[in-house]
């Protein structure tokens, strides 16, 4: 249409990736979409808690599986008590599907959560979600 051979688009909402691809954008970039796809590929071990330091240890990426007895089970994200403000649940993996949760997302037993937090808040965030230190 405009004679452009290659184009790139950065989207904030991962739900928009497929829309932009269908509109003919060659490369659609979404960090949440990419992160979710990577986590889906490496999330093969149940009840796994991995902590990966990023950027000289200032940011921590934690993956955990919610158990039936976890404080976060059967609760909306906004209602989780003690979850630190400088932490975020960036991705929820349920039945091989991936969701970027919001405050009204209900966390269920068996969900895998990916939490991004500061190093100082990582243990508090993990405890608020799992009840385990």
C-alpha positions as CSV (number, residue, x, y, z in Angstrom):
1,X,0.0,0.0,0.0
2,X,2.7,2.5,1.0
3,X,5.5,0.6,-0.7
4,X,7.1,-0.3,2.7
5,X,8.7,-3.8,2.6
6,X,9.3,-4.3,6.3
7,X,7.6,-2.7,9.3
8,X,7.8,-3.1,13.0
9,X,5.2,-2.3,15.7
10,X,5.5,-2.3,19.4
11,X,2.3,-3.0,21.3
12,X,1.6,-2.8,25.1
13,X,-1.3,-5.1,25.2
14,X,-0.4,-8.7,24.2
15,X,-3.9,-9.3,22.9
16,X,-3.2,-6.8,20.1
17,X,-0.3,-8.9,18.6
18,X,-2.5,-11.0,16.4
19,X,-4.6,-8.0,15.3
20,X,-1.5,-6.1,14.1
21,X,-0.2,-9.3,12.4
22,X,-3.6,-9.7,10.6
23,X,-3.3,-6.1,9.4
24,X,0.0,-6.9,7.7
25,X,2.6,-5.7,10.2
26,X,5.7,-7.8,9.6
27,X,7.1,-7.8,13.1
28,X,4.9,-7.1,16.2
29,X,6.7,-6.8,19.4
30,X,5.1,-7.2,22.9
31,X,7.3,-7.9,25.9
32,X,4.5,-9.5,27.8
33,X,3.6,-11.7,24.8
34,X,7.2,-12.8,24.3
35,X,7.7,-13.4,28.0
36,X,4.5,-15.5,28.2
37,X,5.6,-17.6,25.2
38,X,9.0,-18.2,26.7
39,X,7.5,-19.1,30.1
40,X,5.0,-21.5,28.5
41,X,7.9,-23.3,26.8
42,X,10.0,-23.7,30.0
43,X,7.2,-24.3,32.4
44,X,7.3,-28.1,32.5
45,X,7.9,-28.9,36.1
46,X,4.9,-28.7,38.5
47,X,5.2,-26.8,41.8
48,X,8.5,-25.2,40.6
49,X,9.7,-22.0,42.2
50,X,12.5,-20.4,40.2
51,X,14.1,-17.1,41.0
52,X,16.2,-15.5,38.3
53,X,18.1,-12.3,39.1
54,X,18.0,-9.7,36.3
55,X,20.0,-6.5,35.8
56,X,22.6,-6.9,38.6
57,X,20.2,-8.3,41.1
58,X,17.8,-5.3,41.3
59,X,14.9,-7.1,39.6
60,X,13.7,-10.6,40.4
61,X,11.6,-12.8,38.2
62,X,9.8,-15.5,40.2
63,X,7.7,-18.3,39.0
64,X,5.5,-20.3,41.3
65,X,2.5,-22.6,41.2
66,X,-0.5,-21.9,43.4
67,X,-1.5,-24.7,45.7
68,X,-5.0,-25.3,47.1
69,X,-3.9,-24.0,50.5
70,X,-2.2,-20.9,49.2
71,X,-3.5,-17.5,50.4
72,X,-4.0,-16.4,46.8
73,X,-6.1,-19.4,45.8
74,X,-9.7,-18.5,44.8
75,X,-9.0,-14.7,45.3
76,X,-8.9,-11.8,42.9
77,X,-5.4,-10.3,42.4
78,X,-6.6,-7.0,44.0
79,X,-7.7,-8.9,47.2
80,X,-4.4,-10.6,47.9
81,X,-3.3,-9.4,51.4
82,X,0.3,-8.4,51.9
83,X,1.3,-8.3,48.2
84,X,3.9,-5.6,47.9
85,X,3.2,-2.5,45.7
86,X,6.6,-2.7,44.0
87,X,5.7,-6.2,42.7
88,X,3.5,-7.3,39.8
89,X,2.0,-10.6,38.6
90,X,3.1,-10.3,35.0
91,X,1.7,-13.5,33.7
92,X,-0.7,-16.3,34.7
93,X,-0.4,-19.7,33.0
94,X,-3.6,-21.9,33.3
95,X,-4.2,-25.1,31.3
96,X,-1.6,-24.1,28.7
97,X,-3.3,-20.7,28.2
98,X,-1.6,-17.5,29.1
99,X,-3.2,-14.4,30.7
100,X,-1.9,-11.0,31.7
101,X,-3.9,-10.6,34.9
102,X,-5.5,-7.5,36.2
103,X,-7.0,-6.7,39.6
104,X,-10.2,-8.7,38.9
105,X,-8.5,-11.9,37.7
106,X,-9.2,-14.8,40.0
107,X,-6.2,-17.0,40.8
108,X,-7.0,-20.7,41.0
109,X,-5.1,-23.6,42.4
110,X,-2.8,-25.0,39.8
111,X,-2.2,-21.6,38.2
112,X,1.5,-20.8,37.5
113,X,2.3,-17.1,38.2
114,X,5.2,-15.1,37.1
115,X,6.0,-12.3,39.5
116,X,8.3,-9.3,38.7
117,X,9.6,-7.6,41.8
118,X,12.4,-5.8,43.4
119,X,14.9,-8.0,45.2
120,X,13.7,-6.6,48.6
121,X,10.0,-7.4,47.8
122,X,10.5,-10.9,46.2
123,X,10.1,-12.9,49.4
124,X,7.1,-10.9,50.6
125,X,5.4,-11.3,47.2
126,X,6.1,-15.1,47.2
127,X,4.8,-15.4,50.8
128,X,1.6,-13.4,50.0
129,X,0.8,-15.7,47.1
130,X,1.9,-19.1,48.4
131,X,2.1,-18.8,52.2
132,X,5.6,-20.2,52.0
133,X,9.0,-18.5,52.6
